Amino acid sequence: MVLLSWCLLWLLLPLSSRTQKLPTRDEELFQMQIRDKAFFHDSSVIPDGAEINSYLFRDTPKRYFFVVEEDNTPFSVTVTPCDAPLEWKLSLQELPEEASGEGSGDPEPLEQQKQHIISEEGTELFSYKGNDVEYFISSSSPSGLYQLELLSTEKDTNFKVYATTTPESDQPYPELPYDPRVDVTSLGRTTVTLAWKPSPTSSLLKQPIQYCVVINKEHNFKSLCAVEAKLSMDDAFMMAPKPGVHFSPFDFAHFGFHSDNLGKDRGFLAKPPPKLGRPVYSRPKTDIQKICIGNKNIFTVSDLKPDMQYYFDVFVVNSHSNMSTAYVGTFARTKEEAKQKTVELKDGKVTDVFVKRKGAKFLRFAPVSSHQKVTLSIHSCLDAVQIQVRRDGKLLLSHSVEGIRQFQLRGKPKAKYLIRLKGNKKGASMLKILASTKPTKQSFPSLPEDTRIKAFDKLRTCSSATVAWLGTQERNKFCIYKKEVDDNYNEDQKKREQNQCLGPDTRKKSEKVLCKYFHSENLQKAVTTETIRGLQPGKSYLIDVYVIGHGGHSVKYQSKVVKTRKFC
């Protein structure tokens, strides 16, 4: 082993060091004390049982060496490509018998040992080309110097290598179950639920592990190293150099190298610091997520887009060694957005519409005859609702409607109108909507700006109450209704009954007080009063006023609670 280590160390020494005279026996013994440290700190030597991270420049091969000291030793090598396919092969360098250090007589001079190793091409044991995590395993390997040669023909890339002489059962990579597939157990418009069988590393070997889930729109990943390389590349390109400047995305300092020196060797130019006022060129960031979830083997991915294909990968990670193994990934397309049912509006006919809280409804109006204008009347029965109207794809209006509103739209031959109603955040909305190309009289009655009912406290008696409300210049029919309520009747209860689209036909006949017509050319005098009689002493009553338009549609004023006097 001593002589074998010296042979390998000699090959890896700089040329200037090789030209020095060979060490004496005493010097050799002294150097033997530090040979392991010097040997295993060389970048071309793979330490036993430690995963190394390294990089390759395109079309530039790289060699690594590993020493097996004794015959019949278990030996395995695992190579993990990250963001590009690799070509790699493993060969065994046959060493002279004197290299074992056990023969009698003087050892062969070190210069001759070196020439022996260089001239020996070695026996190829295994080769592979691709981007899979691939490995070579031998339960009984001969002693010798093993050479691993790697090449990337596609682009500069990084990779991982792990070599060991421990038995396969002691590998630090987490094990996969007999069925390593990731299954999609539930599929929605914005969610996908994944499940997979637990790793034996956790259930049988009782070693600490965690699962990491990766979601992206491009493809499945074969290693966590490939995921991390992709994420690192996105970060590196967030502030890309200006056009014409060559740039390598790898963090050379992470591997213990200075990027300046590598740039000179490879002809790369260093990225200049950005200057104020100069444009910054950036590469779009890849839409990829990595989420580590502990040791759970079921996970629901949320906040996805409807009708979109996603790729899902699961990696089991050894919490002690941070080494990972990939499950067999899967992909799925989220469900389509629920298609909105479009309601057809008929010319001149009122349509009732119900919109869920935060929901939306679509209506279509396609006049059969040519027209110069369209009158759109909307009655929002509860809270305000947002309306958008498009004609042949062009936005004509966008407005918030509360109460009754009327809009005039310029017509166009064979035009089609798409109306979108968006509900309120507070609760569901109810509307009445009418579209007409031949408006005569309004189907919805006109209302004053103030739709409150006023009660006169001084005119209250034990059996009557006097109320007043505002009218309009247009002659309309007003109907008054009363209903006895409890004394604890509050504003919340009254608000639940404020659906203005519910007309007098929903009320009991016993609750009707009277109906009358009223209007005034002078809006300042458009006030009417009415005394409601036949009430009980000390009781509370809910008073409602309905105004009924020419088309028979009614609108309710804001309700009012009045209480008669208990003693008169």
MOURWO-V919664 format. One record per residue. N is the residue number from 1. D_LAST is the distance of its C-alpha to the last C-alpha in Angstrom with 2 decimals. Layout:
BEGIN
N_D_LAST / N_D_LAST
END
This chain:
BEGIN
1_119.31 / 2_120.49 / 3_122.88 / 4_120.40 / 5_117.77 / 6_120.32 / 7_121.24 / 8_117.68 / 9_117.03 / 10_120.17 / 11_118.94 / 12_115.68 / 13_117.17 / 14_117.50 / 15_120.93 / 16_121.71 / 17_121.28 / 18_123.53 / 19_126.44 / 20_126.62 / 21_129.27 / 22_128.44 / 23_127.26 / 24_129.69 / 25_129.19 / 26_127.62 / 27_125.33 / 28_124.39 / 29_123.46 / 30_121.27 / 31_119.61 / 32_119.00 / 33_116.59 / 34_114.30 / 35_115.08 / 36_111.84 / 37_109.65 / 38_111.61 / 39_111.92 / 40_108.30 / 41_106.92 / 42_108.85 / 43_106.52 / 44_108.85 / 45_108.75 / 46_106.09 / 47_105.22 / 48_105.12 / 49_101.59 / 50_99.67 / 51_97.92 / 52_98.93 / 53_97.14 / 54_99.35 / 55_99.71 / 56_102.14 / 57_103.07 / 58_103.64 / 59_107.21 / 60_108.17 / 61_109.05 / 62_108.35 / 63_110.15 / 64_109.10 / 65_111.25 / 66_110.72 / 67_113.24 / 68_113.76 / 69_116.02 / 70_117.18 / 71_118.06 / 72_115.87 / 73_112.70 / 74_109.31 / 75_108.38 / 76_105.46 / 77_104.28 / 78_100.86 / 79_100.26 / 80_96.77 / 81_96.62 / 82_93.52 / 83_92.96 / 84_96.27 / 85_98.81 / 86_101.78 / 87_105.40 / 88_106.76 / 89_109.70 / 90_110.89 / 91_114.59 / 92_116.75 / 93_119.43 / 94_122.50 / 95_123.83 / 96_127.42 / 97_128.16 / 98_128.85 / 99_125.22 / 100_124.23 / 101_125.94 / 102_127.74 / 103_131.15 / 104_134.23 / 105_135.86 / 106_134.54 / 107_131.40 / 108_131.77 / 109_131.24 / 110_127.71 / 111_128.85 / 112_130.32 / 113_127.13 / 114_125.14 / 115_127.51 / 116_127.28 / 117_123.47 / 118_123.41 / 119_126.08 / 120_124.39 / 121_121.88 / 122_120.35 / 123_119.21 / 124_116.00 / 125_113.71 / 126_110.57 / 127_109.12 / 128_105.78 / 129_104.18 / 130_100.43 / 131_97.05 / 132_96.50 / 133_96.56 / 134_100.09 / 135_102.21 / 136_105.72 / 137_106.17 / 138_109.41 / 139_109.65 / 140_113.22 / 141_114.27 / 142_117.58 / 143_117.75 / 144_118.04 / 145_116.37 / 146_113.64 / 147_112.80 / 148_109.52 / 149_109.67 / 150_106.54 / 151_106.15 / 152_103.30 / 153_104.32 / 154_100.86 / 155_99.47 / 156_99.19 / 157_97.34 / 158_96.66 / 159_97.21 / 160_97.42 / 161_100.39 / 162_100.57 / 163_103.87 / 164_104.61 / 165_107.24 / 166_104.76 / 167_104.31 / 168_101.86 / 169_99.54 / 170_99.04 / 171_97.84 / 172_94.82 / 173_93.33 / 174_90.47 / 175_91.36 / 176_89.72 / 177_88.77 / 178_90.83 / 179_88.32 / 180_87.57 / 181_85.38 / 182_81.87 / 183_79.59 / 184_76.48 / 185_74.02 / 186_70.94 / 187_70.56 / 188_67.48 / 189_66.75 / 190_66.66 / 191_67.89 / 192_71.11 / 193_71.64 / 194_75.19 / 195_76.92 / 196_80.46 / 197_82.48 / 198_82.83 / 199_86.02 / 200_88.47 / 201_88.85 / 202_85.47 / 203_85.38 / 204_89.04 / 205_90.49 / 206_87.34 / 207_87.75 / 208_84.76 / 209_83.89 / 210_81.07 / 211_80.38 / 212_79.89 / 213_78.45 / 214_79.51 / 215_77.76 / 216_79.22 / 217_79.66 / 218_83.47 / 219_85.40 / 220_85.79 / 221_87.43 / 222_90.30 / 223_89.90 / 224_87.39 / 225_90.01 / 226_89.64 / 227_85.88 / 228_86.25 / 229_88.95 / 230_86.65 / 231_83.82 / 232_86.28 / 233_87.65 / 234_84.17 / 235_83.63 / 236_87.08 / 237_86.42 / 238_83.04 / 239_85.03 / 240_88.08 / 241_90.88 / 242_91.50 / 243_93.60 / 244_97.29 / 245_96.84 / 246_97.85 / 247_95.58 / 248_95.78 / 249_92.47 / 250_93.86 / 251_93.16 / 252_96.77 / 253_95.82 / 254_94.11 / 255_97.60 / 256_99.27 / 257_100.79 / 258_100.38 / 259_99.15 / 260_101.22 / 261_104.50 / 262_103.54 / 263_102.61 / 264_106.06 / 265_107.80 / 266_105.90 / 267_105.65 / 268_101.89 / 269_100.44 / 270_97.92 / 271_94.41 / 272_93.87 / 273_90.69 / 274_88.13 / 275_88.00 / 276_84.96 / 277_84.48 / 278_86.62 / 279_85.22 / 280_84.76 / 281_85.86 / 282_84.13 / 283_84.52 / 284_81.43 / 285_80.36 / 286_80.85 / 287_77.74 / 288_78.69 / 289_76.73 / 290_78.12 / 291_75.77 / 292_77.06 / 293_74.90 / 294_76.67 / 295_78.12 / 296_75.59 / 297_77.25 / 298_74.25 / 299_72.40 / 300_69.87 / 301_70.55 / 302_67.41 / 303_66.56 / 304_69.27 / 305_69.25 / 306_68.84 / 307_71.98 / 308_74.30 / 309_77.39 / 310_77.65 / 311_80.50 / 312_79.82 / 313_82.27 / 314_82.07 / 315_84.38 / 316_84.91 / 317_85.79 / 318_87.63 / 319_85.59 / 320_88.73 / 321_91.16 / 322_88.61 / 323_90.79 / 324_89.12 / 325_89.78 / 326_88.21 / 327_86.73 / 328_87.34 / 329_84.61 / 330_82.61 / 331_80.65 / 332_77.63 / 333_75.63 / 334_71.88 / 335_69.88 / 336_68.92 / 337_65.52 / 338_63.39 / 339_63.84 / 340_60.66 / 341_59.98 / 342_59.73 / 343_57.19 / 344_58.53 / 345_56.21 / 346_56.71 / 347_56.68 / 348_53.33 / 349_51.67 / 350_48.68 / 351_49.48 / 352_47.12 / 353_48.41 / 354_47.52 / 355_48.90 / 356_49.07 / 357_48.13 / 358_51.00 / 359_52.67 / 360_54.11 / 361_54.50 / 362_57.17 / 363_56.88 / 364_59.69 / 365_59.62 / 366_62.97 / 367_62.75 / 368_65.37 / 369_65.98 / 370_66.81 / 371_63.88 / 372_63.32 / 373_60.01 / 374_57.51 / 375_53.74 / 376_52.09 / 377_48.30 / 378_46.57 / 379_43.01 / 380_42.42 / 381_39.50 / 382_38.88 / 383_40.73 / 384_43.42 / 385_46.80 / 386_50.25 / 387_52.30 / 388_55.99 / 389_57.89 / 390_61.69 / 391_63.95 / 392_67.34 / 393_66.92 / 394_65.90 / 395_62.52 / 396_60.48 / 397_57.12 / 398_55.32 / 399_51.63 / 400_48.39 / 401_45.79 / 402_42.04 / 403_39.88 / 404_41.88 / 405_45.25 / 406_48.09 / 407_51.74 / 408_54.72 / 409_58.04 / 410_61.40 / 411_63.23 / 412_66.75 / 413_68.94 / 414_68.84 / 415_66.57 / 416_64.71 / 417_61.49 / 418_60.56 / 419_56.93 / 420_56.06 / 421_52.48 / 422_51.96 / 423_48.93 / 424_46.69 / 425_47.27 / 426_43.63 / 427_43.69 / 428_44.67 / 429_44.21 / 430_43.53 / 431_44.67 / 432_45.26 / 433_48.40 / 434_50.17 / 435_53.61 / 436_54.98 / 437_58.09 / 438_56.80 / 439_53.30 / 440_51.72 / 441_47.95 / 442_46.19 / 443_45.37 / 444_42.54 / 445_39.81 / 446_39.71 / 447_36.81 / 448_35.56 / 449_36.34 / 450_32.68 / 451_31.13 / 452_27.81 / 453_24.42 / 454_22.00 / 455_18.17 / 456_16.22 / 457_13.67 / 458_12.35 / 459_11.99 / 460_9.85 / 461_6.83 / 462_6.02 / 463_9.40 / 464_11.36 / 465_13.20 / 466_15.89 / 467_19.23 / 468_22.68 / 469_26.27 / 470_29.77 / 471_32.43 / 472_36.18 / 473_38.77 / 474_39.69 / 475_37.88 / 476_36.18 / 477_33.95 / 478_30.56 / 479_28.70 / 480_25.19 / 481_24.44 / 482_21.55 / 483_21.97 / 484_19.74 / 485_21.07 / 486_20.93 / 487_19.07 / 488_22.58 / 489_23.52 / 490_25.62 / 491_27.73 / 492_30.82 / 493_29.30 / 494_28.05 / 495_31.57 / 496_33.19 / 497_31.40 / 498_32.48 / 499_35.54 / 500_35.45 / 501_38.18 / 502_36.11 / 503_35.08 / 504_32.65 / 505_35.29 / 506_34.35 / 507_30.75 / 508_29.63 / 509_29.13 / 510_25.74 / 511_24.56 / 512_25.57 / 513_23.03 / 514_25.62 / 515_28.79 / 516_29.83 / 517_32.71 / 518_32.39 / 519_34.80 / 520_35.75 / 521_39.19 / 522_37.72 / 523_36.41 / 524_34.46 / 525_32.39 / 526_32.27 / 527_28.50 / 528_26.25 / 529_22.49 / 530_20.65 / 531_17.13 / 532_16.75 / 533_14.83 / 534_14.67 / 535_13.17 / 536_11.79 / 537_8.65 / 538_10.11 / 539_13.33 / 540_15.92 / 541_17.86 / 542_21.27 / 543_21.73 / 544_25.39 / 545_27.19 / 546_30.79 / 547_33.31 / 548_36.22 / 549_39.64 / 550_42.42 / 551_44.17 / 552_41.18 / 553_40.49 / 554_36.94 / 555_35.55 / 556_32.16 / 557_30.14 / 558_28.86 / 559_25.96 / 560_22.50 / 561_19.86 / 562_16.18 / 563_13.17 / 564_9.75 / 565_6.67 / 566_6.74 / 567_3.78 / 568_0.00
END
